Amino acid sequence: MKNDCLFCAIAAGEIPSSKVYEDELCYAFYDIAPQAPTHFLVIPKEHIGSVAEVNDANSGVVAHIFEVIAKVAGELGLESYRVVSNIGEQAGQSVHHLHFHVLSGRDMTWPPG
Ligand code: AMP
């Protein structure tokens, strides 16, 4: 757990969140400022700063997170959804702990803004 990391604190239950799913490796919770009718985030419990810090030693949790996304989306009945991870300031990353947005329930445009 990294000091002063909002999502480390959320994964540890120190800051309240609206839980969607949890296991020993990851935590999923609804976004506080939803950008679609369904918008939740999936994060690893271990601190990884972003996709840019994924490597041979920690990539297993990323594969696991995608399994979780498929499972939770299925359980929520999502038939179409978008998975997004922003890396760095220009791409819009505001929290520096790896997270995957799962957005669903409205028409989406491409390319994203
Ligand atoms: P990003 O801007 O891609 O780094 O995504 C960070 C996301 O975290 C944003 O969509 C925020 O709305 C969301 N967020 C920030 N604080 C919280 C919180 N306390 N609980 C749930 N979501 C949050």
Backbone and ligand atoms as CSV (ligand in chain L), in Angstrom:
chain,resi,resn,atom,element,x,y,z
A,1,MET,N,N,0.845,-1.203,0.000
A,1,MET,CA,C,0.000,0.000,0.000
A,1,MET,C,C,0.877,1.248,0.000
A,2,LYS,N,N,0.532,2.174,-0.909
A,2,LYS,CA,C,1.333,3.388,-1.021
A,2,LYS,C,C,0.669,4.505,-0.217
A,3,ASN,N,N,1.455,5.195,0.562
A,3,ASN,CA,C,0.947,6.327,1.344
A,3,ASN,C,C,0.375,7.396,0.417
A,4,ASP,N,N,-0.704,8.013,0.841
A,4,ASP,CA,C,-1.316,9.107,0.086
A,4,ASP,C,C,-1.875,8.676,-1.264
A,5,CYS,N,N,-2.132,7.378,-1.441
A,5,CYS,CA,C,-2.751,6.926,-2.690
A,5,CYS,C,C,-4.234,6.669,-2.415
A,6,LEU,N,N,-5.088,7.436,-3.082
A,6,LEU,CA,C,-6.533,7.332,-2.874
A,6,LEU,C,C,-7.042,5.909,-3.123
A,7,PHE,N,N,-6.617,5.296,-4.216
A,7,PHE,CA,C,-7.171,3.978,-4.552
A,7,PHE,C,C,-6.582,2.874,-3.677
A,8,CYS,N,N,-5.357,3.032,-3.173
A,8,CYS,CA,C,-4.851,2.085,-2.154
A,8,CYS,C,C,-5.752,2.158,-0.921
A,9,ALA,N,N,-6.128,3.373,-0.527
A,9,ALA,CA,C,-6.973,3.555,0.655
A,9,ALA,C,C,-8.375,2.987,0.418
A,10,ILE,N,N,-8.897,3.143,-0.780
A,10,ILE,CA,C,-10.214,2.578,-1.104
A,10,ILE,C,C,-10.145,1.047,-1.092
A,11,ALA,N,N,-9.100,0.482,-1.687
A,11,ALA,CA,C,-8.966,-0.990,-1.727
A,11,ALA,C,C,-8.826,-1.561,-0.319
A,12,ALA,N,N,-8.215,-0.773,0.579
A,12,ALA,CA,C,-8.015,-1.224,1.963
A,12,ALA,C,C,-9.250,-0.976,2.832
A,13,GLY,N,N,-10.261,-0.333,2.275
A,13,GLY,CA,C,-11.485,-0.049,3.026
A,13,GLY,C,C,-11.363,1.142,3.959
A,14,GLU,N,N,-10.298,1.914,3.804
A,14,GLU,CA,C,-10.094,3.086,4.676
A,14,GLU,C,C,-10.918,4.284,4.220
A,15,ILE,N,N,-11.252,4.287,2.938
A,15,ILE,CA,C,-12.128,5.340,2.389
A,15,ILE,C,C,-13.324,4.612,1.794
A,16,PRO,N,N,-14.546,5.023,2.140
A,16,PRO,CA,C,-15.721,4.296,1.659
A,16,PRO,C,C,-15.899,4.365,0.147
A,17,SER,N,N,-16.460,3.307,-0.392
A,17,SER,CA,C,-16.761,3.268,-1.822
A,17,SER,C,C,-17.940,2.328,-2.009
A,18,SER,N,N,-18.500,2.366,-3.188
A,18,SER,CA,C,-19.646,1.520,-3.499
A,18,SER,C,C,-19.139,0.272,-4.220
A,19,LYS,N,N,-18.971,-0.804,-3.469
A,19,LYS,CA,C,-18.309,-2.006,-3.981
A,19,LYS,C,C,-19.165,-2.763,-4.994
A,20,VAL,N,N,-18.508,-3.171,-6.063
A,20,VAL,CA,C,-19.147,-4.017,-7.080
A,20,VAL,C,C,-18.654,-5.452,-6.941
A,21,TYR,N,N,-17.359,-5.594,-6.627
A,21,TYR,CA,C,-16.730,-6.921,-6.585
A,21,TYR,C,C,-15.416,-6.793,-5.823
A,22,GLU,N,N,-15.030,-7.894,-5.149
A,22,GLU,CA,C,-13.725,-7.898,-4.469
A,22,GLU,C,C,-13.209,-9.327,-4.380
A,23,ASP,N,N,-11.916,-9.490,-4.567
A,23,ASP,CA,C,-11.255,-10.755,-4.233
A,23,ASP,C,C,-9.880,-10.419,-3.690
A,24,GLU,N,N,-9.019,-11.430,-3.563
A,24,GLU,CA,C,-7.727,-11.178,-2.910
A,24,GLU,C,C,-6.804,-10.294,-3.743
A,25,LEU,N,N,-7.069,-10.213,-5.053
A,25,LEU,CA,C,-6.160,-9.482,-5.938
A,25,LEU,C,C,-6.671,-8.122,-6.395
A,26,CYS,N,N,-7.988,-7.982,-6.454
A,26,CYS,CA,C,-8.517,-6.749,-7.034
A,26,CYS,C,C,-9.813,-6.305,-6.362
A,27,TYR,N,N,-10.182,-5.068,-6.673
A,27,TYR,CA,C,-11.360,-4.443,-6.076
A,27,TYR,C,C,-12.064,-3.644,-7.168
A,28,ALA,N,N,-13.392,-3.749,-7.216
A,28,ALA,CA,C,-14.176,-2.995,-8.207
A,28,ALA,C,C,-15.234,-2.179,-7.481
A,29,PHE,N,N,-15.416,-0.928,-7.930
A,29,PHE,CA,C,-16.351,-0.015,-7.251
A,29,PHE,C,C,-16.873,1.006,-8.251
A,30,TYR,N,N,-18.070,1.533,-7.948
A,30,TYR,CA,C,-18.673,2.507,-8.855
A,30,TYR,C,C,-17.932,3.840,-8.807
A,31,ASP,N,N,-17.764,4.435,-10.002
A,31,ASP,CA,C,-17.101,5.738,-10.102
A,31,ASP,C,C,-17.959,6.807,-9.439
A,32,ILE,N,N,-17.301,7.702,-8.714
A,32,ILE,CA,C,-18.009,8.750,-7.970
A,32,ILE,C,C,-18.618,9.801,-8.913
A,33,ALA,N,N,-18.090,9.884,-10.124
A,33,ALA,CA,C,-18.597,10.846,-11.119
A,33,ALA,C,C,-18.880,10.093,-12.418
A,34,PRO,N,N,-19.965,9.315,-12.433
A,34,PRO,CA,C,-20.188,8.415,-13.573
A,34,PRO,C,C,-20.332,9.140,-14.910
A,35,GLN,N,N,-19.694,8.575,-15.920
A,35,GLN,CA,C,-19.731,9.139,-17.273
A,35,GLN,C,C,-20.644,8.328,-18.195
A,36,ALA,N,N,-21.357,7.386,-17.630
A,36,ALA,CA,C,-22.312,6.550,-18.370
A,36,ALA,C,C,-23.271,5.976,-17.333
A,37,PRO,N,N,-24.437,5.471,-17.759
A,37,PRO,CA,C,-25.394,4.916,-16.789
A,37,PRO,C,C,-24.765,3.855,-15.890
A,38,THR,N,N,-23.876,3.035,-16.433
A,38,THR,CA,C,-23.063,2.136,-15.600
A,38,THR,C,C,-21.609,2.540,-15.785
A,39,HIS,N,N,-20.922,2.828,-14.684
A,39,HIS,CA,C,-19.503,3.219,-14.742
A,39,HIS,C,C,-18.840,2.748,-13.460
A,40,PHE,N,N,-18.056,1.689,-13.573
A,40,PHE,CA,C,-17.284,1.256,-12.411
A,40,PHE,C,C,-15.815,1.112,-12.778
A,41,LEU,N,N,-14.994,1.039,-11.735
A,41,LEU,CA,C,-13.542,0.955,-11.884
A,41,LEU,C,C,-13.069,-0.364,-11.304
A,42,VAL,N,N,-12.085,-0.966,-11.935
A,42,VAL,CA,C,-11.469,-2.173,-11.371
A,42,VAL,C,C,-9.993,-1.870,-11.149
A,43,ILE,N,N,-9.522,-2.125,-9.926
A,43,ILE,CA,C,-8.138,-1.789,-9.562
A,43,ILE,C,C,-7.452,-3.008,-8.936
A,44,PRO,N,N,-6.135,-3.101,-9.124
A,44,PRO,CA,C,-5.393,-4.111,-8.366
A,44,PRO,C,C,-5.253,-3.638,-6.920
A,45,LYS,N,N,-5.212,-4.575,-5.985
A,45,LYS,CA,C,-4.995,-4.162,-4.590
A,45,LYS,C,C,-3.559,-3.689,-4.371
A,46,GLU,N,N,-2.626,-4.286,-5.110
A,46,GLU,CA,C,-1.240,-3.807,-4.990
A,46,GLU,C,C,-1.108,-2.499,-5.755
A,47,HIS,N,N,-0.204,-1.647,-5.300
A,47,HIS,CA,C,-0.053,-0.368,-5.985
A,47,HIS,C,C,0.756,-0.528,-7.264
A,48,ILE,N,N,0.123,-0.190,-8.379
A,48,ILE,CA,C,0.786,-0.086,-9.691
A,48,ILE,C,C,0.339,1.270,-10.218
A,49,GLY,N,N,1.269,2.102,-10.669
A,49,GLY,CA,C,0.936,3.493,-10.989
A,49,GLY,C,C,0.018,3.661,-12.193
A,50,SER,N,N,0.214,2.831,-13.203
A,50,SER,CA,C,-0.594,2.911,-14.425
A,50,SER,C,C,-0.190,1.738,-15.305
A,51,VAL,N,N,-0.790,1.649,-16.483
A,51,VAL,CA,C,-0.386,0.627,-17.460
A,51,VAL,C,C,1.113,0.730,-17.758
A,52,ALA,N,N,1.652,1.944,-17.681
A,52,ALA,CA,C,3.079,2.138,-17.977
A,52,ALA,C,C,3.979,1.409,-16.988
A,53,GLU,N,N,3.444,0.995,-15.850
A,53,GLU,CA,C,4.250,0.271,-14.851
A,53,GLU,C,C,3.949,-1.234,-14.841
A,54,VAL,N,N,3.198,-1.705,-15.823
A,54,VAL,CA,C,2.931,-3.149,-15.900
A,54,VAL,C,C,4.162,-3.832,-16.490
A,55,ASN,N,N,4.578,-4.917,-15.864
A,55,ASN,CA,C,5.774,-5.631,-16.321
A,55,ASN,C,C,5.592,-7.132,-16.073
A,56,ASP,N,N,6.664,-7.861,-16.363
A,56,ASP,CA,C,6.649,-9.314,-16.235
A,56,ASP,C,C,6.254,-9.770,-14.829
A,57,ALA,N,N,6.660,-8.998,-13.840
A,57,ALA,CA,C,6.450,-9.408,-12.444
A,57,ALA,C,C,5.019,-9.167,-11.962
A,58,ASN,N,N,4.313,-8.196,-12.566
A,58,ASN,CA,C,2.985,-7.856,-12.027
A,58,ASN,C,C,1.847,-8.002,-13.046
A,59,SER,N,N,2.142,-8.506,-14.243
A,59,SER,CA,C,1.099,-8.533,-15.278
A,59,SER,C,C,0.013,-9.576,-15.014
A,60,GLY,N,N,0.289,-10.526,-14.124
A,60,GLY,CA,C,-0.727,-11.532,-13.819
A,60,GLY,C,C,-2.001,-10.907,-13.292
A,61,VAL,N,N,-1.865,-9.856,-12.488
A,61,VAL,CA,C,-3.056,-9.223,-11.921
A,61,VAL,C,C,-3.870,-8.514,-13.007
A,62,VAL,N,N,-3.201,-8.073,-14.048
A,62,VAL,CA,C,-3.917,-7.402,-15.143
A,62,VAL,C,C,-4.776,-8.422,-15.900
A,63,ALA,N,N,-4.203,-9.591,-16.159
A,63,ALA,CA,C,-4.994,-10.657,-16.796
A,63,ALA,C,C,-6.182,-11.017,-15.903
A,64,HIS,N,N,-5.926,-11.102,-14.621
A,64,HIS,CA,C,-7.003,-11.429,-13.682
A,64,HIS,C,C,-8.101,-10.358,-13.710
A,65,ILE,N,N,-7.702,-9.103,-13.753
A,65,ILE,CA,C,-8.684,-8.013,-13.788
A,65,ILE,C,C,-9.584,-8.138,-15.022
A,66,PHE,N,N,-9.016,-8.537,-16.144
A,66,PHE,CA,C,-9.857,-8.685,-17.340
A,66,PHE,C,C,-10.822,-9.858,-17.204
A,67,GLU,N,N,-10.397,-10.897,-16.521
A,67,GLU,CA,C,-11.347,-11.994,-16.231
A,67,GLU,C,C,-12.476,-11.471,-15.356
A,68,VAL,N,N,-12.128,-10.646,-14.367
A,68,VAL,CA,C,-13.130,-10.090,-13.449
A,68,VAL,C,C,-14.086,-9.164,-14.205
A,69,ILE,N,N,-13.534,-8.351,-15.101
A,69,ILE,CA,C,-14.392,-7.454,-15.880
A,69,ILE,C,C,-15.423,-8.272,-16.663
A,70,ALA,N,N,-14.972,-9.330,-17.317
A,70,ALA,CA,C,-15.894,-10.163,-18.103
A,70,ALA,C,C,-16.962,-10.775,-17.199
A,71,LYS,N,N,-16.543,-11.251,-16.038
A,71,LYS,CA,C,-17.487,-11.900,-15.115
A,71,LYS,C,C,-18.507,-10.895,-14.557
A,72,VAL,N,N,-18.013,-9.753,-14.074
A,72,VAL,CA,C,-18.908,-8.765,-13.462
A,72,VAL,C,C,-19.844,-8.170,-14.522
A,73,ALA,N,N,-19.300,-7.881,-15.696
A,73,ALA,CA,C,-20.148,-7.329,-16.764
A,73,ALA,C,C,-21.260,-8.320,-17.100
A,74,GLY,N,N,-20.918,-9.596,-17.143
A,74,GLY,CA,C,-21.933,-10.623,-17.406
A,74,GLY,C,C,-22.986,-10.647,-16.320
A,75,GLU,N,N,-22.532,-10.583,-15.072
A,75,GLU,CA,C,-23.483,-10.617,-13.948
A,75,GLU,C,C,-24.394,-9.388,-13.932
A,76,LEU,N,N,-23.847,-8.246,-14.397
A,76,LEU,CA,C,-24.665,-7.021,-14.441
A,76,LEU,C,C,-25.534,-6.973,-15.700
A,77,GLY,N,N,-25.346,-7.955,-16.567
A,77,GLY,CA,C,-26.164,-8.008,-17.791
A,77,GLY,C,C,-25.731,-7.003,-18.843
A,78,LEU,N,N,-24.468,-6.575,-18.794
A,78,LEU,CA,C,-23.998,-5.601,-19.782
A,78,LEU,C,C,-23.714,-6.327,-21.090
A,79,GLU,N,N,-24.373,-5.895,-22.153
A,79,GLU,CA,C,-24.165,-6.556,-23.442
A,79,GLU,C,C,-23.121,-5.830,-24.273
A,80,SER,N,N,-22.970,-4.544,-24.014
A,80,SER,CA,C,-21.981,-3.752,-24.742
A,80,SER,C,C,-21.368,-2.791,-23.740
A,81,TYR,N,N,-20.081,-2.720,-23.753
A,81,TYR,CA,C,-19.408,-1.824,-22.800
A,81,TYR,C,C,-18.025,-1.476,-23.314
A,82,ARG,N,N,-17.435,-0.438,-22.701
A,82,ARG,CA,C,-16.096,0.005,-23.079
A,82,ARG,C,C,-15.189,-0.060,-21.870
A,83,VAL,N,N,-13.962,-0.560,-22.076
A,83,VAL,CA,C,-12.948,-0.621,-21.018
A,83,VAL,C,C,-11.853,0.375,-21.388
A,84,VAL,N,N,-11.542,1.275,-20.456
A,84,VAL,CA,C,-10.591,2.356,-20.726
A,84,VAL,C,C,-9.607,2.470,-19.572
A,85,SER,N,N,-8.341,2.706,-19.918
A,85,SER,CA,C,-7.360,3.063,-18.900
A,85,SER,C,C,-6.559,4.249,-19.411
A,86,ASN,N,N,-6.579,5.333,-18.672
A,86,ASN,CA,C,-5.847,6.529,-19.058
A,86,ASN,C,C,-4.444,6.480,-18.443
A,87,ILE,N,N,-3.462,6.838,-19.244
A,87,ILE,CA,C,-2.069,6.800,-18.779
A,87,ILE,C,C,-1.465,8.180,-18.995
A,88,GLY,N,N,-1.142,8.852,-17.897
A,88,GLY,CA,C,-0.496,10.160,-17.997
A,88,GLY,C,C,-1.487,11.297,-18.119
A,89,GLU,N,N,-0.960,12.483,-17.872
A,89,GLU,CA,C,-1.785,13.686,-17.780
A,89,GLU,C,C,-2.526,14.010,-19.075
A,90,GLN,N,N,-1.822,13.910,-20.201
A,90,GLN,CA,C,-2.457,14.304,-21.466
A,90,GLN,C,C,-3.620,13.386,-21.810
A,91,ALA,N,N,-3.531,12.136,-21.400
A,91,ALA,CA,C,-4.614,11.177,-21.667
A,91,ALA,C,C,-5.737,11.285,-20.653
A,92,GLY,N,N,-5.531,12.090,-19.590
A,92,GLY,CA,C,-6.613,12.326,-18.635
A,92,GLY,C,C,-6.519,11.521,-17.353
A,93,GLN,N,N,-5.349,10.939,-17.065
A,93,GLN,CA,C,-5.229,10.191,-15.807
A,93,GLN,C,C,-5.180,11.174,-14.633
A,94,SER,N,N,-6.094,10.996,-13.693
A,94,SER,CA,C,-6.129,11.889,-12.525
A,94,SER,C,C,-5.769,11.152,-11.238
A,95,VAL,N,N,-5.873,9.822,-11.220
A,95,VAL,CA,C,-5.510,9.040,-10.033
A,95,VAL,C,C,-4.390,8.084,-10.447
A,96,HIS,N,N,-3.265,8.182,-9.750
A,96,HIS,CA,C,-2.070,7.452,-10.187
A,96,HIS,C,C,-1.951,6.094,-9.508
A,97,HIS,N,N,-3.001,5.312,-9.702
A,97,HIS,CA,C,-3.057,3.902,-9.306
A,97,HIS,C,C,-3.807,3.227,-10.439
A,98,LEU,N,N,-3.209,2.200,-11.023
A,98,LEU,CA,C,-3.803,1.534,-12.188
A,98,LEU,C,C,-5.296,1.266,-11.989
A,99,HIS,N,N,-6.089,1.665,-12.962
A,99,HIS,CA,C,-7.524,1.373,-12.902
A,99,HIS,C,C,-8.064,1.259,-14.318
A,100,PHE,N,N,-9.053,0.382,-14.440
A,100,PHE,CA,C,-9.754,0.196,-15.707
A,100,PHE,C,C,-11.185,0.675,-15.514
A,101,HIS,N,N,-11.567,1.668,-16.304
A,101,HIS,CA,C,-12.957,2.128,-16.314
A,101,HIS,C,C,-13.779,1.126,-17.114
A,102,VAL,N,N,-14.958,0.791,-16.636
A,102,VAL,CA,C,-15.920,0.002,-17.414
A,102,VAL,C,C,-17.173,0.866,-17.543
A,103,LEU,N,N,-17.471,1.233,-18.787
A,103,LEU,CA,C,-18.575,2.160,-19.081
A,103,LEU,C,C,-19.600,1.463,-19.957
A,104,SER,N,N,-20.879,1.668,-19.630
A,104,SER,CA,C,-21.919,0.989,-20.403
A,104,SER,C,C,-23.244,1.729,-20.253
A,105,GLY,N,N,-24.155,1.462,-21.200
A,105,GLY,CA,C,-25.521,1.944,-21.046
A,105,GLY,C,C,-25.863,3.157,-21.872
A,106,ARG,N,N,-24.959,3.569,-22.740
A,106,ARG,CA,C,-25.284,4.678,-23.651
A,106,ARG,C,C,-24.490,4.495,-24.934
A,107,ASP,N,N,-24.913,5.184,-25.997
A,107,ASP,CA,C,-24.148,5.173,-27.244
A,107,ASP,C,C,-22.815,5.861,-27.005
A,108,MET,N,N,-21.775,5.331,-27.609
A,108,MET,CA,C,-20.443,5.916,-27.452
A,108,MET,C,C,-19.868,6.262,-28.812
A,109,THR,N,N,-19.025,7.278,-28.815
A,109,THR,CA,C,-18.437,7.723,-30.083
A,109,THR,C,C,-17.010,7.200,-30.204
A,110,TRP,N,N,-16.541,7.174,-31.430
A,110,TRP,CA,C,-15.163,6.826,-31.702
A,110,TRP,C,C,-14.632,7.744,-32.782
A,111,PRO,N,N,-13.472,8.361,-32.651
A,111,PRO,CA,C,-12.529,8.179,-31.555
A,111,PRO,C,C,-12.982,8.875,-30.294
A,112,PRO,N,N,-12.507,8.423,-29.136
A,112,PRO,CA,C,-12.872,9.065,-27.871
A,112,PRO,C,C,-12.244,10.450,-27.814
A,113,GLY,N,N,-12.830,11.329,-27.060
A,113,GLY,CA,C,-12.363,12.712,-26.977
A,113,GLY,C,C,-11.114,12.844,-26.141
L,1,AMP,P1,P,-8.781,8.819,-14.318
L,1,AMP,O1,O,-9.156,10.266,-14.448
L,1,AMP,O2,O,-8.763,8.047,-15.585
L,1,AMP,O3,O,-7.474,8.689,-13.530
L,1,AMP,O4,O,-9.913,8.126,-13.460
L,1,AMP,C1,C,-10.069,8.353,-12.099
L,1,AMP,C2,C,-11.514,8.159,-11.789
L,1,AMP,O5,O,-11.642,8.009,-10.387
L,1,AMP,C3,C,-12.424,9.306,-12.198
L,1,AMP,O6,O,-13.398,8.837,-13.114
L,1,AMP,C4,C,-13.028,9.777,-10.883
L,1,AMP,O7,O,-14.385,10.174,-11.003
L,1,AMP,C5,C,-12.889,8.548,-10.009
L,1,AMP,N1,N,-12.829,8.796,-8.578
L,1,AMP,C6,C,-12.089,9.719,-7.934
L,1,AMP,N2,N,-12.287,9.631,-6.601
L,1,AMP,C7,C,-13.162,8.612,-6.407
L,1,AMP,C8,C,-13.771,8.020,-5.259
L,1,AMP,N3,N,-13.503,8.465,-4.011
L,1,AMP,N4,N,-14.644,7.011,-5.435
L,1,AMP,C9,C,-14.928,6.556,-6.680
L,1,AMP,N5,N,-14.368,7.061,-7.806
L,1,AMP,C10,C,-13.510,8.080,-7.676
